[in-house]
Amino acid sequence: MARGLKLGLGIMSALIGLMLTIAGLGLLALVGFDGRFTTPSATASTDAHAIVFDAIFVEGDLPVRGSFATTLRIDVRATDGEVFVGVGDRGDVDRYLDGVAVAEASELRWPGGQLGTTERPGSEQPARPDTEDFWVASDAGAGDRTIEWTLDRGNWTLVVMNADAAAGVDVEGTATVDLPFLGTATIILLVLGLPALVVGVVLIISALRQPAPPPAAAGTTERAGGSATPKPPGGAPAPAPTDAALPPRPDA
């Protein structure tokens, strides 16, 4: 393979392989080979009746069926008493908590892992959450409570509150998002990127070590027999010698 062609192919392969590998390593650091991401533990405290996470909006950009379905896992622990955690349709949750004092989650502050909230005042006393039938996933009780929910199309709200619906919620917890398609994408990117990067580097090194072709000798032209004939300064070949230009021979 010509040196220039080898160098060009090597540079192109190395660049493509490097971009794919960087993307694969980024996904690997974020979600691993299984496509799972878990947030650090966070704490939340409020004098209201509930903490609501009103930001689970699922459109067509996440798979919700089959082996690539996206799963949300919430682990919650109350510092005292029994806790309830549930996911419900936003409209149903809004009706359930209408007129109730709640804390809307707004940001996660670091360092410390404190969940920032915005208080929404109210004076109504809600019913016990475990008596409602609109929850698509829920759990209640003392100690660690967990829900695992396969996302579906719609607009959803996550609610954390005391199991008896009393005011004053003090909890800590984590969220885990399972995105299997990202795990598969990580593997594909690394399988394609690493070999392309290695092949590109090998081609570049080989091209740099390959000697360059020698330049053509200036002022010469090749004869059919392989010998060079000198050229005059103007570039035209020198005329061949004739018998008239030869010296006379002595008589025999």
C-alpha positions as CSV (number, residue, x, y, z in Angstrom):
1,M,0.0,0.0,0.0
2,A,1.3,3.4,-0.9
3,R,2.7,5.5,2.0
4,G,0.3,8.4,1.5
5,L,-2.8,6.2,1.2
6,K,-1.8,4.2,4.3
7,L,-1.3,7.4,6.3
8,G,-4.7,8.9,5.2
9,L,-6.6,5.7,6.0
10,G,-4.8,5.5,9.4
11,I,-5.7,9.0,10.4
12,M,-9.4,8.6,9.4
13,S,-9.7,5.3,11.2
14,A,-7.9,6.6,14.3
15,L,-10.2,9.7,14.5
16,I,-13.4,7.7,14.1
17,G,-12.2,5.1,16.6
18,L,-11.2,7.8,19.1
19,M,-14.6,9.4,19.0
20,L,-16.5,6.1,19.4
21,T,-14.2,5.0,22.2
22,I,-14.6,8.3,24.1
23,A,-18.4,8.1,23.8
24,G,-18.4,4.5,24.9
25,L,-16.1,5.2,27.9
26,G,-18.4,8.1,28.9
27,L,-21.5,5.9,28.9
28,L,-19.5,3.2,30.8
29,A,-18.7,5.7,33.5
30,L,-22.3,6.9,33.7
31,V,-24.4,3.7,33.4
32,G,-21.9,0.8,33.2
33,F,-22.5,-2.2,31.0
34,D,-26.0,-2.8,32.4
35,G,-27.3,0.7,31.7
36,R,-28.0,1.4,35.4
37,F,-27.5,4.8,37.1
38,T,-28.0,5.4,40.8
39,T,-28.1,8.8,42.4
40,P,-26.2,9.4,45.6
41,S,-28.2,9.3,48.8
42,A,-30.2,12.5,49.5
43,T,-32.2,13.7,52.5
44,A,-35.4,15.8,52.6
45,S,-37.4,17.3,55.4
46,T,-40.5,19.4,55.4
47,D,-43.4,20.4,57.7
48,A,-45.9,19.8,54.9
49,H,-47.9,16.6,54.4
50,A,-46.0,15.3,51.3
51,I,-43.0,15.8,49.1
52,V,-43.8,15.6,45.4
53,F,-41.6,15.1,42.4
54,D,-43.6,16.5,39.6
55,A,-41.2,15.9,36.7
56,I,-41.7,12.4,35.4
57,F,-42.9,13.1,31.9
58,V,-42.5,10.1,29.6
59,E,-42.9,10.7,25.8
60,G,-41.7,8.6,22.9
61,D,-38.0,9.0,23.6
62,L,-37.7,6.2,26.1
63,P,-38.5,2.6,25.5
64,V,-41.3,1.3,27.7
65,R,-41.8,-2.2,26.3
66,G,-39.8,-5.3,25.9
67,S,-36.3,-6.1,27.1
68,F,-35.1,-2.5,26.7
69,A,-37.9,-1.0,28.9
70,T,-36.8,1.8,31.2
71,T,-37.3,1.0,34.9
72,L,-37.3,3.5,37.9
73,R,-36.5,2.2,41.4
74,I,-37.0,4.4,44.4
75,D,-35.6,3.5,47.9
76,V,-36.8,5.5,50.8
77,R,-36.2,5.3,54.6
78,A,-38.0,7.4,57.2
79,T,-36.0,8.7,60.1
80,D,-39.0,7.9,62.4
81,G,-42.3,6.0,61.9
82,E,-43.8,4.6,58.7
83,V,-43.3,6.1,55.3
84,F,-45.3,5.9,52.0
85,V,-43.8,6.2,48.5
86,G,-45.9,6.0,45.3
87,V,-46.2,7.0,41.7
88,G,-49.5,8.1,40.2
89,D,-50.9,10.0,37.3
90,R,-50.4,13.7,37.7
91,G,-54.1,14.5,37.5
92,D,-55.0,12.0,40.1
93,V,-52.3,13.1,42.5
94,D,-53.3,16.8,42.0
95,R,-56.9,16.0,43.0
96,Y,-55.7,13.9,46.0
97,L,-53.5,16.7,47.3
98,D,-55.8,19.6,46.4
99,G,-55.7,22.1,49.2
100,V,-53.0,20.2,51.1
101,A,-49.7,21.7,52.2
102,V,-46.9,20.0,50.1
103,A,-43.3,20.5,49.4
104,E,-42.4,20.4,45.6
105,A,-38.9,19.1,45.0
106,S,-36.8,21.7,43.1
107,E,-33.1,20.9,43.3
108,L,-30.6,18.6,44.8
109,R,-27.9,20.6,46.7
110,W,-24.3,19.5,47.0
111,P,-22.3,18.9,49.0
112,G,-24.5,17.3,51.6
113,G,-27.2,15.8,49.4
114,Q,-30.0,17.9,50.7
115,L,-33.1,18.0,48.5
116,G,-34.3,21.6,48.0
117,T,-38.1,22.1,48.1
118,T,-40.6,24.8,47.4
119,E,-43.4,25.0,49.9
120,R,-47.0,25.1,48.7
121,P,-49.3,26.1,51.5
122,G,-52.6,24.4,52.2
123,S,-55.0,23.6,55.1
124,E,-56.7,20.3,54.1
125,Q,-55.9,17.0,55.7
126,P,-55.4,14.3,53.1
127,A,-56.6,10.7,53.5
128,R,-54.2,7.9,54.1
129,P,-52.3,7.4,50.8
130,D,-52.6,3.6,51.0
131,T,-56.4,3.9,50.8
132,E,-56.2,5.4,47.3
133,D,-56.4,3.1,44.2
134,F,-54.8,5.3,41.5
135,W,-51.1,4.5,42.4
136,V,-49.4,2.5,39.6
137,A,-46.6,1.6,42.1
138,S,-46.5,2.1,45.8
139,D,-45.1,0.8,49.1
140,A,-45.6,1.7,52.8
141,G,-44.3,0.8,56.2
142,A,-41.4,1.1,58.5
143,G,-37.8,0.9,57.6
144,D,-36.6,0.7,54.0
145,R,-39.4,1.0,51.4
146,T,-38.9,0.3,47.7
147,I,-40.9,0.7,44.5
148,E,-39.8,-0.5,41.1
149,W,-41.8,0.8,38.2
150,T,-41.5,0.3,34.5
151,L,-42.1,3.7,32.9
152,D,-45.1,4.2,30.7
153,R,-46.3,7.0,28.5
154,G,-47.9,9.8,30.4
155,N,-47.3,12.5,33.0
156,W,-46.5,11.1,36.4
157,T,-45.9,12.4,39.9
158,L,-43.8,10.7,42.6
159,V,-45.0,11.2,46.2
160,V,-43.3,10.6,49.5
161,M,-45.2,11.1,52.7
162,N,-45.9,9.6,56.1
163,A,-48.0,6.5,55.9
164,D,-50.7,8.0,58.1
165,A,-50.7,11.3,56.0
166,A,-49.6,13.3,59.0
167,A,-47.6,16.6,58.4
168,G,-43.9,16.6,58.9
169,V,-41.9,14.4,56.5
170,D,-38.3,13.5,57.2
171,V,-36.7,10.9,54.8
172,E,-33.6,9.9,52.9
173,G,-33.4,7.9,49.8
174,T,-31.9,7.1,46.4
175,A,-33.2,6.8,42.8
176,T,-32.0,4.2,40.3
177,V,-32.8,4.4,36.6
178,D,-32.3,1.3,34.6
179,L,-31.7,2.0,30.9
180,P,-30.8,-1.3,29.2
181,F,-30.5,0.2,25.7
182,L,-27.7,2.5,27.0
183,G,-25.8,-0.6,28.3
184,T,-26.1,-2.1,24.8
185,A,-25.0,1.1,23.2
186,T,-21.9,1.2,25.5
187,I,-20.9,-2.2,24.4
188,I,-21.4,-1.4,20.7
189,L,-19.4,1.8,20.8
190,L,-16.5,0.1,22.5
191,V,-16.5,-2.9,20.3
192,L,-16.4,-0.7,17.2
193,G,-14.3,2.1,18.5
194,L,-11.3,0.3,20.1
195,P,-10.5,-1.9,17.1
196,A,-10.8,1.1,14.7
197,L,-8.5,3.2,17.0
198,V,-5.9,0.4,17.1
199,V,-6.0,-0.2,13.4
200,G,-5.6,3.5,12.7
201,V,-2.6,3.9,15.0
202,V,-1.0,0.8,13.4
203,L,-1.5,2.2,10.0
204,I,-0.1,5.6,10.9
205,I,3.0,4.1,12.6
206,S,3.6,1.8,9.6
207,A,3.2,4.7,7.1
208,L,5.7,6.9,9.1
209,R,8.2,4.0,9.2
210,Q,7.8,3.3,5.5
211,P,10.6,5.0,3.4
212,A,9.5,7.7,1.1
213,P,10.0,6.9,-2.7
214,P,13.2,8.5,-4.0
215,P,12.7,11.7,-6.1
216,A,13.4,11.5,-9.8
217,A,16.9,12.6,-10.8
218,A,16.9,16.2,-12.1
219,G,18.2,16.9,-15.6
220,T,18.0,13.3,-16.9
221,T,15.5,11.2,-18.9
222,E,15.3,7.5,-19.1
223,R,16.1,5.6,-22.3
224,A,14.4,2.3,-23.2
225,G,17.5,0.4,-22.1
226,G,17.5,2.1,-18.7
227,S,20.5,4.5,-19.2
228,A,20.1,8.2,-18.7
229,T,20.8,10.8,-21.4
230,P,21.8,14.3,-20.2
231,K,19.4,17.1,-21.0
232,P,20.4,20.6,-22.1
233,P,19.4,23.5,-19.8
234,G,16.3,24.2,-22.0
235,G,14.9,20.8,-21.2
236,A,15.1,19.2,-24.7
237,P,17.3,16.0,-25.1
238,A,20.8,16.5,-26.4
239,P,21.2,15.5,-30.1
240,A,22.8,12.2,-30.8
241,P,26.3,12.3,-32.3
242,T,26.6,12.0,-36.1
243,D,29.4,10.7,-38.3
244,A,30.2,14.2,-39.5
245,A,31.1,15.2,-36.0
246,L,33.5,12.2,-35.6
247,P,37.3,12.7,-36.3
248,P,38.7,11.2,-39.5
249,R,40.1,7.7,-39.3
250,P,43.6,7.0,-40.6
251,D,44.0,5.1,-43.8
252,A,44.2,1.3,-43.4
